[in-house]
Every structure is written in structure tokens, then in C-alpha cells.
Amino acid sequence: MKFHVNLVKTVDDSYDIEIGSNLLNNLKEYLTESLQQQKRNIAIITDSNVHTIYGKNFEKIVKEAAIQAAAGENAVKVNTVVFPAGEKSKTRKIKEYIEDKLIEWGYRRDTLIIAHGGGVVTDMAGFVAGTFARGVPFINYATTLLAAADASVGGKTAVDTEAATNLIGLIYQPKKVFIDTATWKTLEQRDVSGGLAETIKHACMADKEFFGYLEENIEKVFDMDSQVCKHIAEKNCEIKYNVVMIDEKEQGLREILNLGHTVGRAIETVSDYTLYHGEAVSIGIMAQIKLGRKFGYCTQDDVNRVESLLEKAKLPVKIPQEIDKEALVKKLYTDKKVRGGKLRFVFQKGIGQMVQFAPGTNAANAVYSNFVSEDTARSIISEL
């Protein structure tokens, strides 16, 4: 006997992204309304750096929303889980620690998770939300330029392993994203630069005019010019969601968001995370554009412009001497685009476009990555 289990369905994973400065009151209003519609216990997940600067006030705002929503009834539980800041904390062990805390506090399916922090926090909190009690809703309140440019939007969540970064995870969309540019003022220069690496990546792959804007205005980001920061946040979201809306599950098109990451993620791991994510991606961007020049996708002028912009953003464009380049070549094989044991790269076409290698049956599954031999990859790495 055979049974056919028919599970064809339409899922609406749409959500709003709110960009602005000092958005805590906006968060409070959103939570109050949400909790009035459906009562949920709240778990704030954050790291030690963010908690030191903002933790007490953030939890106070969330608790006020919970009390206001309760209107005289018992307010929902609000607790904060704090883990050590940094990429080295994005592990299964830390995920287990967070989950054990939620279980200890009696959290179950009636849970709402709020990720309060940068990219490591949003990746971790989203992964916890996607698996805890088989999936609970979560909100991202992004506090870094890197999270605003990349991690908080698109639904990719994951943890790292010794073998590779982001190897274990899932695509799980948030219910709402807040991008608070006021919090960028407390970032160190390296963190600002790291976020600019992802910003430059977006311009390289999708918006030539935005690239020109960055050439003219990128120094103003370090001065925290409010208009420039707001525009950058908006353009990052616009470019990324235009890709994710077409290809949420990475059938093909979404691979273009991996520009610079084939080499970048490998460098990040081989450096034992002494290089920040954005710094590693910056070097990865240089690797792909120099490869692209060899293959005829870019001109030397394109290479020069990208290198100059990365340097304006105070980012490295060469591999540090202490990194073993042969170990780096071998680490390339942990990239998720590898197929049949062969390396694959995505490439920008000039500035503002990507190279498409095959059209696919629809916009989502067009092919944007191509095979590159180990020797060719090694030759570019030797130049950096």
C-alpha cells in the first residue's frame, strides 16, 4: 500500500525593515501591539559588548512593552541571554548554552526571540529561533553596520565549525528588522570598516551609481554623517532584498551575495578569526576581481577603482604575511558552492553587475557561479 502526503502550500514570509536613528520607542510600540494580539514570553539574545553598552535600557524598554500589553494581567516573562562577543562564539556549544537557558526559564512554543546586536548575534539568535520548539518567531534589532548590510536581512542563520564558517544552519526569516544607525556611533573603526566591506560588495554586484556615491562619500561614514549612514543602510537593504525576494532559498541568483566570500571566508577561518569578517571579505573581493580581470569580466580600471575604494574604507586588500597561503588554498574547498570537489566562484561584471553563466528556467535558478581550477585560484592568491 502507498500513501501520497500532499503538502503543497503557499507560505508568506514577508516582513518589514525599519531604518532610522534611535528606534527603541518604535520597537516598544511594535512589541506592545504584537503582544496584545498574541501573548508570548520574550527572550533577548545579545553579546557581552552590546549588553555592556545597551543591555539594561534595552531590557527595560522590552519589559515596559510587555507590561503595557498585559493591561493589568500578568505580564509575559522577559529574560536576556548574554554570550561572549566575537565570531569565535558562533558555535554549536554557545547555541546549546542559549537553548538550555530558555529551557531552564520555562520557555516553550509561546516564545518570541529578539536578537539585539551585530551579525554574530542575528545569525545565532535566528538559528536558535528556527530550531527551538521546532520554530518560534524572532525579531532583529541590528546595532552594527555589518548586520545592517548583511546578516540581519535575508534569513540566513548559522553557526561555524572547525571545518568551515556557517556550515550548519537554516534559512529562517525574521518577523521584523530594526536597523538603528544611532548605535553605529559606539562602533570601533574596524567594525565600521567591516560593514563597509559588505556595502562595497553590494555596490560592486548591483549598483554602479551607488559605487560612485561611495567613492565620493565613504569617509563621511567614519564621521557618522547621519544622512550618509541612512542612505547606505537603505541601499544595502534595497540591493539585498531585491535578490532575496527572487531567490530566498539560494537556487542560483542568491549566490551573487557570496561575492568575495569564497576566498574571504577561507581567510577568516585560516586566520583563526584574527581578521574580522569584513576584512576577510575585502581581500576576497580583490581575489575575485583580479580573477575576473584574467577572465575578461573586468578591466584594470575596474580593479583599481575597487582597490582604491576598499582602501578608503580602511580595509586590507592583501593577505597578511602570517597566513599560510597553501593552507588557504585547501580551505577554499569548504566553501558551500563547491560541487563535485571543484571550486566555484561568482564574479562581478565590470562594476554594478554580475556575470551570468547560464539563464536557468527562471530568474531564481539562473547560474551565476563557475568552476575555477585550483591552480588558477592558487595563482591569484599568490599575487595578494
BATIMAR-947469 format. One record per residue (C-alpha): residue number from 1; residue in one letter; x, y, z. Coordinates in nm, 2 decimals. Layout:
<recs>
num=NUM residuo=A c1=X c2=Y c3=Z
...
</recs>
This chain:
<recs>
num=1 residuo=M c1=0.00 c2=0.00 c3=0.00
num=2 residuo=K c1=0.12 c2=0.35 c3=-0.08
num=3 residuo=F c1=0.01 c2=0.69 c3=0.06
num=4 residuo=H c1=0.07 c2=1.02 c3=-0.10
num=5 residuo=V c1=0.12 c2=1.30 c3=0.15
num=6 residuo=N c1=0.02 c2=1.62 c3=-0.02
num=7 residuo=L c1=0.20 c2=1.92 c3=0.14
num=8 residuo=V c1=0.20 c2=2.17 c3=-0.14
num=9 residuo=K c1=0.13 c2=2.51 c3=0.03
num=10 residuo=T c1=0.20 c2=2.88 c3=0.00
num=11 residuo=V c1=0.40 c2=3.04 c3=0.28
num=12 residuo=D c1=0.41 c2=3.42 c3=0.34
num=13 residuo=D c1=0.75 c2=3.50 c3=0.50
num=14 residuo=S c1=0.72 c2=3.87 c3=0.43
num=15 residuo=Y c1=0.84 c2=4.12 c3=0.69
num=16 residuo=D c1=0.92 c2=4.49 c3=0.74
num=17 residuo=I c1=1.26 c2=4.65 c3=0.77
num=18 residuo=E c1=1.26 c2=4.98 c3=0.97
num=19 residuo=I c1=1.56 c2=5.20 c3=0.93
num=20 residuo=G c1=1.63 c2=5.51 c3=1.14
num=21 residuo=S c1=1.80 c2=5.66 c3=1.44
num=22 residuo=N c1=1.71 c2=5.58 c3=1.80
num=23 residuo=L c1=1.43 c2=5.33 c3=1.73
num=24 residuo=L c1=1.37 c2=5.19 c3=2.08
num=25 residuo=N c1=1.03 c2=5.36 c3=2.10
num=26 residuo=N c1=0.94 c2=5.21 c3=1.77
num=27 residuo=L c1=1.04 c2=4.87 c3=1.90
num=28 residuo=K c1=0.83 c2=4.93 c3=2.21
num=29 residuo=E c1=0.52 c2=5.02 c3=2.00
num=30 residuo=Y c1=0.57 c2=4.72 c3=1.78
num=31 residuo=L c1=0.61 c2=4.48 c3=2.07
num=32 residuo=T c1=0.31 c2=4.62 c3=2.26
num=33 residuo=E c1=0.08 c2=4.57 c3=1.96
num=34 residuo=S c1=0.22 c2=4.23 c3=1.89
num=35 residuo=L c1=0.19 c2=4.11 c3=2.24
num=36 residuo=Q c1=-0.17 c2=4.23 c3=2.26
num=37 residuo=Q c1=-0.25 c2=4.02 c3=1.96
num=38 residuo=Q c1=-0.07 c2=3.71 c3=2.09
num=39 residuo=K c1=0.09 c2=3.68 c3=2.43
num=40 residuo=R c1=0.45 c2=3.54 c3=2.41
num=41 residuo=N c1=0.74 c2=3.52 c3=2.66
num=42 residuo=I c1=1.04 c2=3.72 c3=2.53
num=43 residuo=A c1=1.40 c2=3.61 c3=2.52
num=44 residuo=I c1=1.65 c2=3.88 c3=2.43
num=45 residuo=I c1=1.97 c2=3.73 c3=2.29
num=46 residuo=T c1=2.28 c2=3.95 c3=2.28
num=47 residuo=D c1=2.65 c2=3.96 c3=2.32
num=48 residuo=S c1=2.87 c2=4.09 c3=2.60
num=49 residuo=N c1=2.97 c2=4.41 c3=2.42
num=50 residuo=V c1=2.62 c2=4.52 c3=2.33
num=51 residuo=H c1=2.49 c2=4.42 c3=2.67
num=52 residuo=T c1=2.75 c2=4.64 c3=2.84
num=53 residuo=I c1=2.65 c2=4.94 c3=2.65
num=54 residuo=Y c1=2.28 c2=4.90 c3=2.59
num=55 residuo=G c1=2.16 c2=4.59 c3=2.78
num=56 residuo=K c1=1.98 c2=4.74 c3=3.08
num=57 residuo=N c1=1.80 c2=5.01 c3=2.89
num=58 residuo=F c1=1.70 c2=4.77 c3=2.61
num=59 residuo=E c1=1.56 c2=4.51 c3=2.85
num=60 residuo=K c1=1.37 c2=4.80 c3=3.04
num=61 residuo=I c1=1.21 c2=4.91 c3=2.71
num=62 residuo=V c1=1.10 c2=4.55 c3=2.63
num=63 residuo=K c1=0.96 c2=4.50 c3=2.98
num=64 residuo=E c1=0.76 c2=4.82 c3=2.96
num=65 residuo=A c1=0.61 c2=4.70 c3=2.63
num=66 residuo=A c1=0.52 c2=4.37 c3=2.80
num=67 residuo=I c1=0.35 c2=4.54 c3=3.09
num=68 residuo=Q c1=0.17 c2=4.78 c3=2.87
num=69 residuo=A c1=0.04 c2=4.50 c3=2.65
num=70 residuo=A c1=-0.07 c2=4.30 c3=2.96
num=71 residuo=A c1=-0.31 c2=4.58 c3=3.07
num=72 residuo=G c1=-0.34 c2=4.47 c3=3.43
num=73 residuo=E c1=-0.30 c2=4.10 c3=3.36
num=74 residuo=N c1=0.02 c2=3.90 c3=3.43
num=75 residuo=A c1=0.30 c2=4.04 c3=3.21
num=76 residuo=V c1=0.50 c2=3.80 c3=3.00
num=77 residuo=K c1=0.84 c2=3.68 c3=3.10
num=78 residuo=V c1=1.14 c2=3.88 c3=2.97
num=79 residuo=N c1=1.49 c2=3.74 c3=3.01
num=80 residuo=T c1=1.82 c2=3.82 c3=2.85
num=81 residuo=V c1=2.08 c2=3.57 c3=2.74
num=82 residuo=V c1=2.44 c2=3.71 c3=2.70
num=83 residuo=F c1=2.72 c2=3.53 c3=2.53
num=84 residuo=P c1=3.09 c2=3.64 c3=2.47
num=85 residuo=A c1=3.12 c2=3.88 c3=2.18
num=86 residuo=G c1=3.30 c2=3.77 c3=1.87
num=87 residuo=E c1=3.29 c2=3.52 c3=1.58
num=88 residuo=K c1=3.45 c2=3.26 c3=1.80
num=89 residuo=S c1=3.12 c2=3.24 c3=1.99
num=90 residuo=K c1=2.92 c2=3.14 c3=1.68
num=91 residuo=T c1=2.93 c2=2.77 c3=1.77
num=92 residuo=R c1=2.71 c2=2.48 c3=1.85
num=93 residuo=K c1=2.83 c2=2.50 c3=2.21
num=94 residuo=I c1=2.70 c2=2.85 c3=2.25
num=95 residuo=K c1=2.38 c2=2.77 c3=2.08
num=96 residuo=E c1=2.33 c2=2.48 c3=2.32
num=97 residuo=Y c1=2.40 c2=2.72 c3=2.61
num=98 residuo=I c1=2.13 c2=2.96 c3=2.49
num=99 residuo=E c1=1.88 c2=2.68 c3=2.44
num=100 residuo=D c1=1.95 c2=2.54 c3=2.79
num=101 residuo=K c1=1.88 c2=2.88 c3=2.94
num=102 residuo=L c1=1.55 c2=2.91 c3=2.76
num=103 residuo=I c1=1.45 c2=2.56 c3=2.88
num=104 residuo=E c1=1.56 c2=2.64 c3=3.24
num=105 residuo=W c1=1.34 c2=2.95 c3=3.23
num=106 residuo=G c1=1.04 c2=2.75 c3=3.12
num=107 residuo=Y c1=1.02 c2=2.89 c3=2.76
num=108 residuo=R c1=0.83 c2=2.68 c3=2.51
num=109 residuo=R c1=0.65 c2=2.74 c3=2.18
num=110 residuo=D c1=0.50 c2=3.06 c3=2.33
num=111 residuo=T c1=0.83 c2=3.24 c3=2.28
num=112 residuo=L c1=0.94 c2=3.55 c3=2.09
num=113 residuo=I c1=1.32 c2=3.59 c3=2.04
num=114 residuo=I c1=1.48 c2=3.93 c3=2.00
num=115 residuo=A c1=1.83 c2=3.94 c3=1.85
num=116 residuo=H c1=2.00 c2=4.26 c3=1.98
num=117 residuo=G c1=2.34 c2=4.31 c3=1.83
num=118 residuo=G c1=2.55 c2=4.26 c3=1.52
num=119 residuo=G c1=2.59 c2=3.98 c3=1.27
num=120 residuo=V c1=2.70 c2=3.71 c3=1.51
num=121 residuo=V c1=2.41 c2=3.78 c3=1.73
num=122 residuo=T c1=2.15 c2=3.78 c3=1.45
num=123 residuo=D c1=2.29 c2=3.47 c3=1.30
num=124 residuo=M c1=2.29 c2=3.29 c3=1.63
num=125 residuo=A c1=1.95 c2=3.41 c3=1.75
num=126 residuo=G c1=1.79 c2=3.33 c3=1.42
num=127 residuo=F c1=1.92 c2=2.98 c3=1.43
num=128 residuo=V c1=1.80 c2=2.93 c3=1.78
num=129 residuo=A c1=1.46 c2=3.07 c3=1.69
num=130 residuo=G c1=1.44 c2=2.84 c3=1.38
num=131 residuo=T c1=1.50 c2=2.52 c3=1.58
num=132 residuo=F c1=1.38 c2=2.59 c3=1.94
num=133 residuo=A c1=1.04 c2=2.42 c3=1.99
num=134 residuo=R c1=1.05 c2=2.35 c3=1.61
num=135 residuo=G c1=1.05 c2=2.71 c3=1.53
num=136 residuo=V c1=0.94 c2=3.03 c3=1.72
num=137 residuo=P c1=0.92 c2=3.39 c3=1.58
num=138 residuo=F c1=1.21 c2=3.63 c3=1.61
num=139 residuo=I c1=1.30 c2=4.00 c3=1.56
num=140 residuo=N c1=1.63 c2=4.15 c3=1.46
num=141 residuo=Y c1=1.74 c2=4.48 c3=1.63
num=142 residuo=A c1=2.07 c2=4.54 c3=1.44
num=143 residuo=T c1=2.33 c2=4.75 c3=1.61
num=144 residuo=T c1=2.62 c2=4.73 c3=1.36
num=145 residuo=L c1=2.68 c2=4.84 c3=1.00
num=146 residuo=L c1=2.77 c2=4.48 c3=0.92
num=147 residuo=A c1=2.44 c2=4.35 c3=1.05
num=148 residuo=A c1=2.26 c2=4.62 c3=0.87
num=149 residuo=A c1=2.44 c2=4.55 c3=0.54
num=150 residuo=D c1=2.42 c2=4.17 c3=0.56
num=151 residuo=A c1=2.33 c2=3.95 c3=0.85
num=152 residuo=S c1=2.00 c2=4.09 c3=0.97
num=153 residuo=V c1=1.83 c2=4.08 c3=0.63
num=154 residuo=G c1=1.76 c2=3.77 c3=0.42
num=155 residuo=G c1=1.70 c2=3.50 c3=0.68
num=156 residuo=K c1=2.03 c2=3.31 c3=0.67
num=157 residuo=T c1=2.12 c2=3.18 c3=1.01
num=158 residuo=A c1=2.41 c2=2.95 c3=1.11
num=159 residuo=V c1=2.69 c2=2.86 c3=1.33
num=160 residuo=D c1=3.05 c2=2.79 c3=1.25
num=161 residuo=T c1=3.25 c2=2.47 c3=1.28
num=162 residuo=E c1=3.62 c2=2.40 c3=1.28
num=163 residuo=A c1=3.59 c2=2.29 c3=0.92
num=164 residuo=A c1=3.41 c2=2.60 c3=0.78
num=165 residuo=T c1=3.21 c2=2.90 c3=0.87
num=166 residuo=N c1=2.83 c2=2.89 c3=0.85
num=167 residuo=L c1=2.83 c2=2.52 c3=0.77
num=168 residuo=I c1=2.53 c2=2.43 c3=0.99
num=169 residuo=G c1=2.22 c2=2.65 c3=0.98
num=170 residuo=L c1=1.90 c2=2.72 c3=0.80
num=171 residuo=I c1=1.71 c2=2.99 c3=0.62
num=172 residuo=Y c1=1.45 c2=3.13 c3=0.86
num=173 residuo=Q c1=1.30 c2=3.47 c3=0.82
num=174 residuo=P c1=1.25 c2=3.73 c3=1.10
num=175 residuo=K c1=0.91 c2=3.89 c3=1.17
num=176 residuo=K c1=1.06 c2=4.24 c3=1.17
num=177 residuo=V c1=1.40 c2=4.41 c3=1.14
num=178 residuo=F c1=1.50 c2=4.73 c3=1.31
num=179 residuo=I c1=1.82 c2=4.90 c3=1.18
num=180 residuo=D c1=1.92 c2=5.17 c3=1.43
num=181 residuo=T c1=2.20 c2=5.38 c3=1.29
num=182 residuo=A c1=2.24 c2=5.57 c3=1.62
num=183 residuo=T c1=2.41 c2=5.26 c3=1.76
num=184 residuo=W c1=2.69 c2=5.28 c3=1.49
num=185 residuo=K c1=2.84 c2=5.57 c3=1.69
num=186 residuo=T c1=2.97 c2=5.33 c3=1.95
num=187 residuo=L c1=3.14 c2=5.11 c3=1.70
num=188 residuo=E c1=3.52 c2=5.09 c3=1.67
num=189 residuo=Q c1=3.67 c2=5.18 c3=1.34
num=190 residuo=R c1=3.74 c2=4.82 c3=1.24
num=191 residuo=D c1=3.37 c2=4.74 c3=1.29
num=192 residuo=V c1=3.26 c2=5.03 c3=1.07
num=193 residuo=S c1=3.51 c2=4.92 c3=0.81
num=194 residuo=G c1=3.38 c2=4.56 c3=0.82
num=195 residuo=G c1=3.03 c2=4.68 c3=0.75
num=196 residuo=L c1=3.16 c2=4.89 c3=0.46
num=197 residuo=A c1=3.31 c2=4.58 c3=0.30
num=198 residuo=E c1=2.97 c2=4.42 c3=0.26
num=199 residuo=T c1=2.84 c2=4.76 c3=0.14
num=200 residuo=I c1=3.11 c2=4.78 c3=-0.13
num=201 residuo=K c1=3.03 c2=4.42 c3=-0.22
num=202 residuo=H c1=2.66 c2=4.52 c3=-0.28
num=203 residuo=A c1=2.76 c2=4.82 c3=-0.50
num=204 residuo=C c1=3.01 c2=4.60 c3=-0.70
num=205 residuo=M c1=2.74 c2=4.34 c3=-0.78
num=206 residuo=A c1=2.43 c2=4.55 c3=-0.83
num=207 residuo=D c1=2.46 c2=4.93 c3=-0.84
num=208 residuo=K c1=2.72 c2=5.13 c3=-1.03
num=209 residuo=E c1=2.57 c2=5.46 c3=-0.92
num=210 residuo=F c1=2.59 c2=5.35 c3=-0.56
num=211 residuo=F c1=2.95 c2=5.26 c3=-0.61
num=212 residuo=G c1=3.02 c2=5.62 c3=-0.73
num=213 residuo=Y c1=2.83 c2=5.75 c3=-0.43
num=214 residuo=L c1=3.06 c2=5.55 c3=-0.20
num=215 residuo=E c1=3.37 c2=5.68 c3=-0.38
num=216 residuo=E c1=3.25 c2=6.04 c3=-0.30
num=217 residuo=N c1=3.11 c2=5.98 c3=0.05
num=218 residuo=I c1=3.27 c2=5.68 c3=0.22
num=219 residuo=E c1=3.49 c2=5.89 c3=0.45
num=220 residuo=K c1=3.18 c2=6.06 c3=0.59
num=221 residuo=V c1=3.07 c2=5.72 c3=0.74
num=222 residuo=F c1=3.36 c2=5.74 c3=0.98
num=223 residuo=D c1=3.23 c2=6.08 c3=1.09
num=224 residuo=M c1=2.89 c2=5.93 c3=1.14
num=225 residuo=D c1=2.72 c2=6.17 c3=0.90
num=226 residuo=S c1=2.35 c2=6.08 c3=0.96
num=227 residuo=Q c1=2.23 c2=6.13 c3=0.60
num=228 residuo=V c1=2.51 c2=5.92 c3=0.45
num=229 residuo=C c1=2.47 c2=5.64 c3=0.71
num=230 residuo=K c1=2.09 c2=5.64 c3=0.65
num=231 residuo=H c1=2.14 c2=5.62 c3=0.27
num=232 residuo=I c1=2.39 c2=5.34 c3=0.30
num=233 residuo=A c1=2.16 c2=5.14 c3=0.52
num=234 residuo=E c1=1.87 c2=5.19 c3=0.28
num=235 residuo=K c1=2.07 c2=5.09 c3=-0.03
num=236 residuo=N c1=2.21 c2=4.79 c3=0.14
num=237 residuo=C c1=1.86 c2=4.66 c3=0.23
num=238 residuo=E c1=1.73 c2=4.75 c3=-0.12
num=239 residuo=I c1=2.00 c2=4.56 c3=-0.30
num=240 residuo=K c1=1.98 c2=4.26 c3=-0.08
num=241 residuo=Y c1=1.61 c2=4.22 c3=-0.06
num=242 residuo=N c1=1.58 c2=4.25 c3=-0.43
num=243 residuo=V c1=1.79 c2=3.94 c3=-0.46
num=244 residuo=V c1=1.62 c2=3.75 c3=-0.17
num=245 residuo=M c1=1.27 c2=3.82 c3=-0.29
num=246 residuo=I c1=1.35 c2=3.64 c3=-0.62
num=247 residuo=D c1=1.56 c2=3.36 c3=-0.47
num=248 residuo=E c1=1.50 c2=3.31 c3=-0.10
num=249 residuo=K c1=1.64 c2=2.95 c3=-0.08
num=250 residuo=E c1=1.96 c2=3.01 c3=-0.29
num=251 residuo=Q c1=1.86 c2=2.82 c3=-0.60
num=252 residuo=G c1=2.11 c2=3.03 c3=-0.80
num=253 residuo=L c1=2.07 c2=3.40 c3=-0.81
num=254 residuo=R c1=2.12 c2=3.44 c3=-0.43
num=255 residuo=E c1=2.48 c2=3.31 c3=-0.48
num=256 residuo=I c1=2.57 c2=3.66 c3=-0.61
num=257 residuo=L c1=2.56 c2=3.77 c3=-0.24
num=258 residuo=N c1=2.86 c2=3.54 c3=-0.20
num=259 residuo=L c1=3.08 c2=3.78 c3=-0.40
num=260 residuo=G c1=3.42 c2=3.79 c3=-0.23
num=261 residuo=H c1=3.32 c2=3.52 c3=0.02
num=262 residuo=T c1=3.49 c2=3.22 c3=-0.14
num=263 residuo=V c1=3.83 c2=3.35 c3=-0.05
num=264 residuo=G c1=3.71 c2=3.57 c3=0.23
num=265 residuo=R c1=3.55 c2=3.30 c3=0.44
num=266 residuo=A c1=3.86 c2=3.08 c3=0.40
num=267 residuo=I c1=4.09 c2=3.36 c3=0.51
num=268 residuo=E c1=3.87 c2=3.43 c3=0.81
num=269 residuo=T c1=3.90 c2=3.07 c3=0.92
num=270 residuo=V c1=4.27 c2=3.03 c3=0.85
num=271 residuo=S c1=4.34 c2=3.35 c3=1.04
num=272 residuo=D c1=4.16 c2=3.20 c3=1.34
num=273 residuo=Y c1=3.93 c2=3.50 c3=1.32
num=274 residuo=T c1=4.20 c2=3.75 c3=1.40
num=275 residuo=L c1=4.08 c2=3.91 c3=1.07
num=276 residuo=Y c1=3.72 c2=4.04 c3=1.11
num=277 residuo=H c1=3.46 c2=3.91 c3=0.86
num=278 residuo=G c1=3.45 c2=4.23 c3=0.66
num=279 residuo=E c1=3.83 c2=4.25 c3=0.65
num=280 residuo=A c1=3.85 c2=3.90 c3=0.51
num=281 residuo=V c1=3.57 c2=3.97 c3=0.26
num=282 residuo=S c1=3.76 c2=4.28 c3=0.14
num=283 residuo=I c1=4.06 c2=4.06 c3=0.05
num=284 residuo=G c1=3.82 c2=3.81 c3=-0.11
num=285 residuo=I c1=3.67 c2=4.09 c3=-0.32
num=286 residuo=M c1=4.02 c2=4.17 c3=-0.45
num=287 residuo=A c1=4.07 c2=3.80 c3=-0.53
num=288 residuo=Q c1=3.76 c2=3.77 c3=-0.74
num=289 residuo=I c1=3.80 c2=4.09 c3=-0.93
num=290 residuo=K c1=4.16 c2=4.01 c3=-1.01
num=291 residuo=L c1=4.04 c2=3.66 c3=-1.13
num=292 residuo=G c1=3.77 c2=3.84 c3=-1.32
num=293 residuo=R c1=4.03 c2=4.06 c3=-1.50
num=294 residuo=K c1=4.21 c2=3.74 c3=-1.61
num=295 residuo=F c1=3.89 c2=3.60 c3=-1.75
num=296 residuo=G c1=3.79 c2=3.93 c3=-1.92
num=297 residuo=Y c1=3.50 c2=4.02 c3=-1.69
num=298 residuo=C c1=3.66 c2=4.33 c3=-1.56
num=299 residuo=T c1=3.92 c2=4.59 c3=-1.68
num=300 residuo=Q c1=4.23 c2=4.70 c3=-1.49
num=301 residuo=D c1=4.05 c2=5.03 c3=-1.43
num=302 residuo=D c1=3.77 c2=4.84 c3=-1.25
num=303 residuo=V c1=4.03 c2=4.66 c3=-1.04
num=304 residuo=N c1=4.19 c2=4.99 c3=-0.95
num=305 residuo=R c1=3.86 c2=5.16 c3=-0.85
num=306 residuo=V c1=3.76 c2=4.87 c3=-0.63
num=307 residuo=E c1=4.10 c2=4.85 c3=-0.46
num=308 residuo=S c1=4.10 c2=5.23 c3=-0.40
num=309 residuo=L c1=3.75 c2=5.22 c3=-0.25
num=310 residuo=L c1=3.84 c2=4.94 c3=-0.02
num=311 residuo=E c1=4.15 c2=5.13 c3=0.10
num=312 residuo=K c1=3.94 c2=5.44 c3=0.16
num=313 residuo=A c1=3.72 c2=5.22 c3=0.38
num=314 residuo=K c1=4.04 c2=5.13 c3=0.58
num=315 residuo=L c1=4.02 c2=4.77 c3=0.47
num=316 residuo=P c1=4.30 c2=4.53 c3=0.38
num=317 residuo=V c1=4.35 c2=4.44 c3=0.02
num=318 residuo=K c1=4.63 c2=4.19 c3=0.06
num=319 residuo=I c1=4.67 c2=3.86 c3=0.25
num=320 residuo=P c1=4.86 c2=3.92 c3=0.58
num=321 residuo=Q c1=5.21 c2=3.77 c3=0.57
num=322 residuo=E c1=5.15 c2=3.54 c3=0.86
num=323 residuo=I c1=4.87 c2=3.35 c3=0.67
num=324 residuo=D c1=4.98 c2=3.02 c3=0.51
num=325 residuo=K c1=4.87 c2=3.06 c3=0.15
num=326 residuo=E c1=4.88 c2=2.69 c3=0.07
num=327 residuo=A c1=4.66 c2=2.62 c3=0.38
num=328 residuo=L c1=4.43 c2=2.90 c3=0.24
num=329 residuo=V c1=4.40 c2=2.72 c3=-0.10
num=330 residuo=K c1=4.30 c2=2.40 c3=0.07
num=331 residuo=K c1=4.04 c2=2.58 c3=0.29
num=332 residuo=L c1=3.87 c2=2.70 c3=-0.03
num=333 residuo=Y c1=3.72 c2=2.36 c3=-0.06
num=334 residuo=T c1=3.50 c2=2.41 c3=0.25
num=335 residuo=D c1=3.30 c2=2.68 c3=0.05
num=336 residuo=K c1=2.94 c2=2.58 c3=0.01
num=337 residuo=K c1=2.95 c2=2.65 c3=-0.36
num=338 residuo=V c1=3.19 c2=2.36 c3=-0.42
num=339 residuo=R c1=3.04 c2=2.09 c3=-0.64
num=340 residuo=G c1=3.20 c2=1.75 c3=-0.72
num=341 residuo=G c1=3.51 c2=1.86 c3=-0.54
num=342 residuo=K c1=3.56 c2=2.15 c3=-0.77
num=343 residuo=L c1=3.59 c2=2.52 c3=-0.67
num=344 residuo=R c1=3.33 c2=2.77 c3=-0.79
num=345 residuo=F c1=3.34 c2=3.15 c3=-0.78
num=346 residuo=V c1=3.09 c2=3.42 c3=-0.86
num=347 residuo=F c1=3.23 c2=3.73 c3=-1.05
num=348 residuo=Q c1=3.13 c2=4.09 c3=-1.09
num=349 residuo=K c1=3.09 c2=4.21 c3=-1.45
num=350 residuo=G c1=3.26 c2=4.55 c3=-1.45
num=351 residuo=I c1=3.11 c2=4.75 c3=-1.17
num=352 residuo=G c1=2.74 c2=4.71 c3=-1.08
num=353 residuo=Q c1=2.66 c2=4.38 c3=-1.25
num=354 residuo=M c1=2.73 c2=4.01 c3=-1.21
num=355 residuo=V c1=2.84 c2=3.75 c3=-1.47
num=356 residuo=Q c1=2.56 c2=3.51 c3=-1.56
num=357 residuo=F c1=2.69 c2=3.18 c3=-1.69
num=358 residuo=A c1=2.35 c2=3.02 c3=-1.78
num=359 residuo=P c1=2.00 c2=3.16 c3=-1.79
num=360 residuo=G c1=1.82 c2=2.89 c3=-1.59
num=361 residuo=T c1=1.45 c2=2.81 c3=-1.62
num=362 residuo=N c1=1.35 c2=3.12 c3=-1.42
num=363 residuo=A c1=1.51 c2=3.43 c3=-1.26
num=364 residuo=A c1=1.58 c2=3.24 c3=-0.93
num=365 residuo=N c1=1.78 c2=2.95 c3=-1.07
num=366 residuo=A c1=2.00 c2=3.12 c3=-1.33
num=367 residuo=V c1=2.36 c2=3.02 c3=-1.29
num=368 residuo=Y c1=2.60 c2=3.28 c3=-1.15
num=369 residuo=S c1=2.89 c2=3.07 c3=-1.04
num=370 residuo=N c1=3.15 c2=2.89 c3=-1.25
num=371 residuo=F c1=3.43 c2=2.64 c3=-1.19
num=372 residuo=V c1=3.78 c2=2.77 c3=-1.13
num=373 residuo=S c1=4.08 c2=2.53 c3=-1.12
num=374 residuo=E c1=4.29 c2=2.50 c3=-0.80
num=375 residuo=D c1=4.60 c2=2.62 c3=-0.99
num=376 residuo=T c1=4.42 c2=2.93 c3=-1.11
num=377 residuo=A c1=4.29 c2=3.01 c3=-0.76
num=378 residuo=R c1=4.64 c2=2.95 c3=-0.63
num=379 residuo=S c1=4.79 c2=3.19 c3=-0.88
num=380 residuo=I c1=4.57 c2=3.47 c3=-0.77
num=381 residuo=I c1=4.62 c2=3.40 c3=-0.40
num=382 residuo=S c1=5.00 c2=3.42 c3=-0.46
num=383 residuo=E c1=4.95 c2=3.77 c3=-0.60
num=384 residuo=L c1=4.76 c2=3.90 c3=-0.30
</recs>
